[in-house]
Structures are given as C-alpha cells and as structure tokens.
Amino acid sequence: MRISLLTYSTKPRGGVVHTLALAEAMARTGADVTVWTLARGGDQTFFRAVDPRVRVRAVPFPSVEGETVGERILRSIRLLGAAFEGPYDIVHAQDCISANAVPGRIRTVHHLDHFTTSELAACHERAIVEPTAHVCVSASVAGELSRGWGLTATVIPNGVDAARFARAEPDGSWTSKYGEFVLAVGGIEPRKGTVDLVRAMAMVQAVRPGIQLLVAGGETLFDYRDYRSAVDALVEELDVRMTVLGPVPDEDLPGLVASSTAFAFPSTAEGFGLAAMEALAARRPVVVRDLPVLREVFRDTVRFAAGPSSLAAALLADVSGAVSTERLERGQALAFSHSWDDAAAAHLALYRRLLEQGRPVGFP
C-alpha cells in the first residue's frame, strides 16, 4: 500500500507533530509512506529528524513581502497542488490547505475553525465537503461534523509519545533562569485563549508573585499581530510576569515541560489536546478549558476552568501543591493509553476498507 500524508508546514504545530508520528508508526509496520509538506521560511525539511523509512517531499515556499493571509493561503494551495505527484493508493490530507491542494481524498479534521476572511472560509468549507472520507481525533469533533454537515467520520484518537515525556527530568537551566513557572505551549493566538490566561496569571501572581508564565511555540500561517499587540498591552497593564519563548528545539521540549510547576491549556477550540497530554505523561498538573472535547479526552486527570477567574483558581491550587499523587498517576496512565502504533493500525484498517469499497482515495 503506497500512502501519502500531506501537511502544510515544517514547523512544530500540533497537526504537523501528528502527521510525522503517524507516518513513522505506519512505516514501522512496513507500509510505504511519504509525507508531503510546504517548506516555509527557508526550511529544507521538518523541525526534527524523521525516521528514514518515511520519505519526505518538502516543497519550497518562499516568503512574499506584502502578501495578505488570504493570498498566502491560496498560494500555499497552488504550490503544493502543482508539485504533488503519485502514484499513491492512499492520499490523506491533515489540514484544510493540503485538502484543497489535493482534493477529494481522505481528510483528518483535527478541529473546526471559524474564519471571516473569504478565502479562508471557502478553503475551510471545501476541505470539509469535498473529501471522500473523514477522520476525527475525537468523538466531539466528529459530532460537530455530523451536526453541521451531515458527515460521518471515523474516530481515531491521537497517539502520544508518552515515554519520551515520562522519562524527562526537570531541566535546571529553565528553573535557574525563570524560577517557578506556569507553561503554555502553542504560542499567542485567539484559539489558544492567551488573553484569558494573562488575566488569570495576574490573579495568580497577586497571591504567588514569584511564579511567572512561559509561552512556548507559535509558528503559524496566520497573522495574529493585532491579537499579539493586545496581549502585550494587557501584560503591561496588569504587570504580568510573562516570557515568550517562541519555538523551542524539539529535543528541549520534554525537559521544559517536566520543569514546569503547572501546565495551562486554555484553548477555546481543540480536537484532542496533544500538548496537554504530553504534560500528563511528564506527571505535570494540567489545567484545561472546560470544553466538551477536553472533557471527553481528559476525564478526571486535569482541572477544568472556564473564564479567567476559575482558571486562576485552578492554577493556584496546582502551583500551591494541592495535587494528589493519584491524579498525576492517572494522568500519566491516560497518556500511555494513547499509542501511535494503535493509531497507525486503525488508519491502515480504514485505508483497507476504503480500497475494498472502491472509494477514490488514491492518486494516479
């Protein structure tokens, strides 16, 4: 079976992490897997080394000064679509850009977005209605597809590289530089709930002035400069101690997570919550926004919060040490229950069913 997975970036975003880990797990079974991507910002390949059993096809995507977000999205679709070539028995897009570039095959819908820019809204809609088959990483997102579009998706939960985070030791270089800190991974953008987190940290620091907020990650196609400016202004107004780390080298991420006093995940929309699950693997107390999808995925292993006040209360409880060993053990066990090998087996079974049904999921 010749399989192609498509993603939109070489940067360490959740969907890209998913694509690489899934490709490697399928390759371990002997599957013939190629990952196609757009190489942005002068990149030659992905943010980390990839198992050599997986072929990587990185399509150069040079920057264009003055390009709008809508124009950048449309150019991404054109370049990836023009470069893509087969043959493949399976073509599986992992995001709306790649699903537009090679339309009509298999699409994983990690989460649903709500765009106001016309180009983005049209891209998002086509990437939902045109694919032959759909995969979701949680039943909650599959339910949204069913209610909103009448589509039936196969639910295959994310895997987690739990062992990598479980064996990580706290890295003294982080604590020597920043002291105690709450960590958020995913950068500063509306979907990550950064404004609520900053307001919550102002309340936390009023009680625990020695603890600060670190924000890691944040490579994205979209232009969130206005939101970032609003966050910066709020940080100054509330005098919040916050450091934006930006993208962290992949080899340093487990030590950073293990060094955190608590992990904050106040996203307003998610499909699974991979970064928070990695924090559970590292036995860190985790606070997430109270969303149906996160209730489904995390159950009783995290604290749930709504707005800034409840987020602050939950974080204060965790940074003050009100975390039971039992809760940390449940969280780590939950992370270990999500295997990339299991996810790969479920994907391969789905691919075989689709091929047996004669569904048009390949590329000649």
C-alpha positions as CSV (number, residue, x, y, z in Angstrom):
1,M,0.0,0.0,0.0
2,R,1.5,3.3,-1.1
3,I,0.5,6.0,1.3
4,S,0.9,9.8,1.1
5,L,0.2,12.0,4.1
6,L,0.0,15.8,3.5
7,T,0.6,18.6,5.9
8,Y,1.0,22.3,5.4
9,S,4.2,23.2,7.3
10,T,7.6,22.0,8.6
11,K,7.1,23.9,11.9
12,P,6.2,22.2,15.2
13,R,2.4,22.7,15.2
14,G,0.1,20.0,16.6
15,G,-1.1,18.8,13.2
16,V,2.5,18.5,11.9
17,V,3.6,16.6,15.0
18,H,0.6,14.2,14.4
19,T,1.5,13.7,10.8
20,L,5.1,12.8,11.4
21,A,4.3,10.5,14.3
22,L,1.6,8.7,12.4
23,A,3.8,8.3,9.3
24,E,6.6,6.8,11.4
25,A,4.2,4.4,13.1
26,M,2.8,3.2,9.8
27,A,6.3,2.8,8.4
28,R,7.2,0.6,11.3
29,T,4.6,-1.8,10.1
30,G,6.3,-2.0,6.7
31,A,3.9,0.5,4.9
32,D,5.3,2.6,2.1
33,V,4.8,6.2,3.4
34,T,5.6,9.6,2.0
35,V,5.0,12.9,3.8
36,W,4.4,15.9,1.6
37,T,4.7,19.4,3.1
38,L,5.4,23.0,2.3
39,A,8.8,24.1,3.5
40,R,8.3,27.6,4.8
41,G,10.8,30.2,5.9
42,G,13.8,28.7,4.1
43,D,13.4,25.3,5.7
44,Q,14.7,22.2,3.9
45,T,12.8,19.7,6.0
46,F,10.9,19.3,9.2
47,F,11.7,20.7,12.7
48,R,13.0,17.3,13.8
49,A,14.7,14.3,12.3
50,V,12.2,11.9,10.6
51,D,12.5,8.1,10.6
52,P,14.4,7.3,7.4
53,R,11.8,4.7,6.5
54,V,9.5,7.7,5.8
55,R,10.1,9.6,2.6
56,V,9.8,13.4,2.9
57,R,8.9,15.7,0.0
58,A,9.3,19.3,1.1
59,V,8.0,21.8,-1.5
60,P,9.9,25.2,-1.2
61,F,7.6,28.0,-0.1
62,P,9.5,31.3,-0.2
63,S,8.1,34.4,1.6
64,V,6.4,37.1,-0.4
65,E,6.6,40.6,1.1
66,G,3.3,42.3,1.5
67,E,1.2,39.2,0.9
68,T,-2.0,39.0,2.8
69,V,-3.1,36.0,4.8
70,G,-5.7,35.1,2.1
71,E,-3.2,35.4,-0.7
72,R,-0.7,33.3,1.3
73,I,-3.3,30.5,1.8
74,L,-4.2,30.5,-1.9
75,R,-0.5,30.4,-2.9
76,S,0.1,27.5,-0.5
77,I,-2.7,25.5,-2.1
78,R,-1.4,26.2,-5.6
79,L,2.2,25.4,-4.9
80,L,1.5,22.1,-3.1
81,G,-1.1,21.0,-5.6
82,A,1.2,21.8,-8.6
83,A,4.2,19.9,-7.0
84,F,2.2,16.8,-5.8
85,E,2.7,13.7,-7.9
86,G,1.9,10.0,-7.5
87,P,1.2,7.2,-7.7
88,Y,-0.4,6.6,-4.3
89,D,-3.1,4.1,-3.2
90,I,-4.0,6.5,-0.4
91,V,-3.8,10.3,-0.2
92,H,-4.6,11.6,3.3
93,A,-4.6,15.3,4.0
94,Q,-4.2,16.5,7.5
95,D,-5.4,20.1,7.2
96,C,-7.5,22.3,5.0
97,I,-4.6,23.6,2.9
98,S,-3.5,20.2,1.8
99,A,-7.1,19.0,1.4
100,N,-7.6,21.9,-1.1
101,A,-4.3,21.2,-2.8
102,V,-5.2,17.5,-3.5
103,P,-8.9,17.5,-3.1
104,G,-11.4,14.7,-2.8
105,R,-9.4,12.0,-0.9
106,I,-9.2,11.4,2.9
107,R,-9.1,14.3,5.4
108,T,-8.4,14.4,9.1
109,V,-10.4,17.2,10.7
110,H,-8.5,17.9,13.9
111,H,-10.7,20.8,14.9
112,L,-13.2,23.2,13.2
113,D,-12.3,26.9,12.7
114,H,-14.5,29.9,12.1
115,F,-12.9,32.3,9.6
116,T,-14.2,35.7,8.5
117,T,-11.6,36.2,5.6
118,S,-13.4,35.0,2.5
119,E,-10.5,33.0,1.1
120,L,-10.1,31.1,4.4
121,A,-13.8,30.5,4.8
122,A,-14.0,29.0,1.3
123,C,-10.9,26.9,1.9
124,H,-12.2,25.6,5.2
125,E,-15.6,24.7,3.6
126,R,-14.1,22.9,0.6
127,A,-11.8,20.9,2.8
128,I,-14.8,19.6,4.7
129,V,-17.3,18.9,1.9
130,E,-15.1,17.6,-0.9
131,P,-13.1,14.7,0.7
132,T,-14.3,11.1,0.1
133,A,-13.7,10.1,3.7
134,H,-13.1,11.8,7.0
135,V,-11.2,11.0,10.2
136,C,-11.5,12.9,13.5
137,V,-9.3,12.5,16.6
138,S,-12.2,12.8,19.0
139,A,-15.9,11.9,19.0
140,S,-16.7,15.5,19.9
141,V,-15.3,16.9,16.6
142,A,-16.9,14.0,14.7
143,G,-20.2,15.1,16.3
144,E,-19.7,18.7,15.0
145,L,-19.1,17.3,11.5
146,S,-22.3,15.3,11.8
147,R,-24.5,18.1,13.1
148,G,-23.0,20.8,10.8
149,W,-22.6,18.9,7.6
150,G,-24.3,15.5,7.9
151,L,-20.9,13.8,7.5
152,T,-19.9,10.6,9.3
153,A,-16.2,10.5,10.3
154,T,-14.1,7.6,11.6
155,V,-12.8,8.5,15.1
156,I,-9.2,7.5,15.6
157,P,-7.7,9.2,18.7
158,N,-4.2,10.7,18.6
159,G,-1.2,8.8,19.8
160,V,1.1,10.2,22.4
161,D,4.9,9.7,22.6
162,A,4.3,9.3,26.4
163,A,7.6,7.5,27.1
164,R,9.6,10.5,25.8
165,F,7.9,12.9,28.2
166,A,7.7,10.4,31.1
167,R,11.5,9.9,31.2
168,A,12.2,13.6,31.0
169,E,13.8,15.0,34.1
170,P,13.3,18.6,35.2
171,D,15.9,20.8,33.5
172,G,17.6,23.1,36.0
173,S,18.6,25.5,33.2
174,W,14.9,26.5,32.9
175,T,14.3,26.9,36.6
176,S,17.6,28.7,37.2
177,K,16.6,31.3,34.6
178,Y,12.9,31.6,35.3
179,G,12.3,30.1,38.7
180,E,8.8,28.6,39.2
181,F,6.7,28.9,36.1
182,V,3.3,28.0,34.5
183,L,3.9,26.7,31.0
184,A,1.6,27.1,28.0
185,V,2.5,25.6,24.6
186,G,1.0,26.8,21.3
187,G,2.0,30.4,21.1
188,I,-0.1,33.5,21.3
189,E,-3.3,33.4,19.2
190,P,-7.0,33.7,19.8
191,R,-7.7,29.9,19.7
192,K,-5.1,29.4,22.4
193,G,-7.0,31.6,24.9
194,T,-4.0,33.7,25.6
195,V,-5.9,36.8,26.8
196,D,-7.8,34.7,29.4
197,L,-4.5,33.1,30.5
198,V,-2.8,36.5,31.0
199,R,-5.8,37.8,33.1
200,A,-5.7,34.6,35.1
201,M,-1.9,34.9,35.7
202,A,-2.4,38.4,37.0
203,M,-4.6,36.9,39.8
204,V,-2.1,34.0,40.4
205,Q,0.8,36.4,40.7
206,A,-1.2,38.6,43.2
207,V,-1.0,35.6,45.5
208,R,2.2,33.9,44.3
209,P,4.4,36.8,42.9
210,G,7.3,34.5,42.4
211,I,5.7,32.4,39.7
212,Q,5.7,33.5,36.1
213,L,4.2,32.5,32.8
214,L,6.2,31.0,29.9
215,V,4.7,30.6,26.5
216,A,6.4,28.3,24.0
217,G,5.7,27.6,20.4
218,G,3.7,29.7,18.0
219,E,4.7,29.2,14.4
220,T,1.6,29.7,12.3
221,L,0.4,30.7,8.8
222,F,-2.0,33.3,10.1
223,D,-1.4,36.9,11.0
224,Y,-2.1,37.4,14.7
225,R,-0.2,40.6,15.1
226,D,-3.2,42.6,16.3
227,Y,-4.0,39.9,18.9
228,R,-0.4,39.7,20.0
229,S,-0.4,43.5,20.4
230,A,-3.5,43.3,22.5
231,V,-1.9,40.6,24.7
232,D,1.3,42.7,25.1
233,A,-0.7,45.7,26.1
234,L,-2.7,43.6,28.7
235,V,0.6,42.1,30.1
236,E,1.9,45.7,30.6
237,E,-1.4,46.9,32.0
238,L,-1.7,44.1,34.5
239,D,2.0,43.9,35.2
240,V,2.1,40.2,34.5
241,R,5.5,38.5,34.5
242,M,5.5,36.6,31.2
243,T,8.2,35.4,28.9
244,V,7.5,34.4,25.3
245,L,10.0,31.6,24.4
246,G,8.8,31.1,20.8
247,P,9.5,27.8,19.2
248,V,11.6,25.5,21.4
249,P,14.0,23.0,19.9
250,D,12.3,19.6,19.9
251,E,15.0,17.9,22.0
252,D,14.5,20.6,24.7
253,L,10.7,20.4,24.9
254,P,10.3,17.4,27.3
255,G,12.8,18.9,29.8
256,L,10.9,22.3,29.6
257,V,7.5,20.6,30.3
258,A,9.0,18.5,33.1
259,S,10.4,21.7,34.7
260,S,7.0,23.5,34.8
261,T,5.1,23.9,38.1
262,A,1.8,23.6,36.2
263,F,0.7,23.4,32.6
264,A,-2.0,25.7,31.3
265,F,-4.2,24.8,28.3
266,P,-7.0,27.3,28.0
267,S,-7.7,26.8,24.3
268,T,-11.1,27.8,23.0
269,A,-11.2,25.1,20.3
270,E,-9.3,21.8,20.1
271,G,-9.6,18.4,18.6
272,F,-7.6,16.4,21.2
273,G,-5.1,18.4,23.2
274,L,-1.8,16.7,22.4
275,A,0.4,19.2,24.2
276,A,-1.6,18.8,27.4
277,M,-1.5,15.0,27.1
278,E,2.3,15.2,26.8
279,A,2.4,17.3,30.1
280,L,0.4,14.5,31.7
281,A,3.0,12.0,30.5
282,A,5.6,14.1,32.3
283,R,3.4,14.0,35.5
284,R,2.7,17.7,35.5
285,P,-0.6,19.1,36.9
286,V,-2.7,20.3,34.0
287,V,-5.5,22.9,33.8
288,V,-7.6,23.0,30.6
289,R,-10.6,25.0,29.4
290,D,-13.9,23.3,30.1
291,L,-14.8,22.2,26.6
292,P,-16.8,19.0,25.7
293,V,-13.9,17.7,23.7
294,L,-11.5,18.1,26.6
295,R,-14.0,16.5,29.0
296,E,-14.1,13.6,26.6
297,V,-10.4,13.2,26.2
298,F,-9.0,14.1,29.7
299,R,-11.8,12.9,32.0
300,D,-10.7,13.1,35.7
301,T,-7.0,13.7,35.1
302,V,-7.0,17.5,34.9
303,R,-8.7,20.6,36.4
304,F,-11.3,22.2,34.2
305,A,-11.8,26.0,34.1
306,A,-14.0,28.4,32.2
307,G,-13.0,32.1,32.4
308,P,-10.0,33.9,33.9
309,S,-11.2,33.7,37.5
310,S,-11.8,29.9,37.5
311,L,-8.6,29.4,35.5
312,A,-6.7,31.4,38.1
313,A,-8.2,29.4,41.0
314,A,-7.3,26.1,39.3
315,L,-3.8,27.2,38.6
316,L,-3.3,28.5,42.2
317,A,-4.5,25.1,43.6
318,D,-1.9,23.3,41.4
319,V,1.0,25.6,41.9
320,S,0.3,25.6,45.7
321,G,0.8,21.8,45.7
322,A,-2.8,20.7,46.0
323,V,-2.2,17.9,43.5
324,S,-2.6,14.3,44.6
325,T,-0.1,11.6,43.5
326,E,-3.1,9.6,42.4
327,R,-4.2,12.3,40.0
328,L,-0.7,12.6,38.5
329,E,-0.6,8.8,38.1
330,R,-4.0,8.7,36.4
331,G,-2.8,11.4,34.0
332,Q,0.3,9.6,33.1
333,A,-1.5,6.3,32.6
334,L,-4.0,8.1,30.3
335,A,-1.2,9.4,28.2
336,F,0.4,6.0,27.9
337,S,-3.0,4.5,26.8
338,H,-2.7,6.5,23.6
339,S,-0.3,4.7,21.3
340,W,0.8,5.9,17.9
341,D,1.1,2.2,16.9
342,D,-2.6,1.8,17.7
343,A,-3.4,4.9,15.8
344,A,-1.4,3.6,12.8
345,A,-3.2,0.2,12.9
346,A,-6.6,1.9,12.9
347,H,-5.6,4.1,10.0
348,L,-4.3,1.2,8.0
349,A,-7.5,-0.8,8.7
350,L,-9.6,2.2,7.5
351,Y,-7.5,2.5,4.3
352,R,-8.0,-1.2,3.5
353,R,-11.8,-0.8,4.0
354,L,-11.9,2.2,1.7
355,L,-9.9,0.5,-1.0
356,E,-12.0,-2.7,-0.8
357,Q,-15.1,-0.5,-1.2
358,G,-13.5,1.0,-4.4
359,R,-13.6,4.5,-2.9
360,P,-11.5,7.1,-4.8
361,V,-8.8,7.7,-2.2
362,G,-5.6,7.4,-4.3
363,F,-3.7,9.5,-6.9
364,P,-2.7,8.0,-10.3
